[in-house]
Amino acid sequence: MALIVQKYGGTSVNGPERVKNVARRVVNTRRAGNEVVVIVSAPGDMTDDLIAMAHEISPNPPAREMDMLLATGEQTSIALLAMAIHELGEPVISLTGPQVGILTDNVHTKARILEVSCDRLRRELAQGKIVIVAGFQGMTCDNEITTLGRGGSDTTAVAVAAALKADVCQIFTDVDGVYTADPRIVPAARKLPVISYDEMLELASLGAQVLQPRSVEFGKLNHVVLEVRSSFNDNEGTLVKEVTEVEKKMVVSGVAGDRNVARIALHDVPDRPGIAKALFVALARESINVDMIVQSAMRDGINDIAFTVGRDDLRKAVEVTDRVRAEIGASRVTYNDKVAKVSIVGAGMITNPGVAADMFACLAEEGINIHMISTSEIKVSCIIDEEYLACAMQALHSRFGLDKE
C-alpha cells in the first residue's frame, strides 16, 4: 500500500461538478489500495474575491484579520470535497491546517511552515479514512491563524508529504505538466517529462506559476518526488526530482516570464560602508522580498542602487526606501511598475559557455532593451519593458531550440 498525497488547485474545485470530479479521482486512488491525503485550495477566484472585499472595507486591512478572512476559502473546499467523497461511500474527514498541526512562524499573510505534526493524520489514516486538509494555512505557537502566501497550498502538500514520508506528492492543476514556457504565451511550448528540483525552483521563482517556489524547496530538501498533472484528464505529467547527469541533455530547459515585478532605484547614494545594509535590513524587517540588485559604478563619491520587488510590495517598499533615503542623504527614489522579468533556465548552462551572450544577442535582434541582469549557474534573468515580454519569451524559446523535440 502506497501513501499518496494529492493537491488540487482552485480551478479543480470550482463548482459542484468539479468537486465531484475530484472526489471520483480521490476515491479511485483509494480503491486502488493506497492511503490518500488530499490538500485543496480555495475554489476558483474566492481568495481574490475575499481580498477585493477586504479592500472595499479598508484600504490597508490588518494582516492578522486578512489571515482570518482568507483561511475561510480553503475550509469551504475541504468540507464540500469531504461531502462528495462521503456520497461515494468512502470514510473521510476534513481538517483545517491548525487541526492537523501545521505550525508556522508569525508573519501574517506570508507565513513559513516550521513543522507538521503527523499524529492526527496518522490516526485518521489508520482508521481507513481519506483525509482532506486545507492548504494555504497554519497556526502559530500562540494559536493565531496564518496563511502562507500565493500558491501556499502547494507548500502545504509538499510539507505534509515530507512529514508523512509519502511515496509521491501529486500536484493536480489546470495544466498537465511543466512546459518549456507558458503555452498561453508561447504556443510552441512543449511538456517536459522530467525536470530537476533546481531547474523547477528557478522556473517557479522566475514566474512559472505551476508550483510555488517554497514547495519545490521543501521537495528538494526532503527528497519528495513531485508529479505535476492535470485534474481534467489522465495524461502523464511531469516528474520533479533529482536528475542524473545523463538526463541533463538540454542546455536550456525553459523560458519564464514574470509580470509581478517592480523596479525601485535609490539615486545619489553616498559611497560609504553600511549603506546597503541600512537599506536592505529595513526592507527585510518589513518582510519585503528583494530579488535583483544592481549598484552602479561610483562617480564623485556617490552611486545608485536599483532593485526589484513584487508589485504587491511596491507601495511599502517605496515608503521604506524613502525613509532610508532621508537617513543616509540620498537625493531621490524612483520606481517603475511597467517592467517584467524574462529568464532562461537550464542545468546544462554550467558546462556550456556563451549562453548569456546568446540570450542578449537574441533580445537585441528583437530591439528589446535590457534594464537589469541577474545570473546564476543555471539561469539568466533580464528586466525589460513589460510590453515586450511575450515577444522576448517567444524569441528566446525559438533561439534555444525549445520548440523542437
Disulfide bonds with the S-S distance in Angstrom:
none
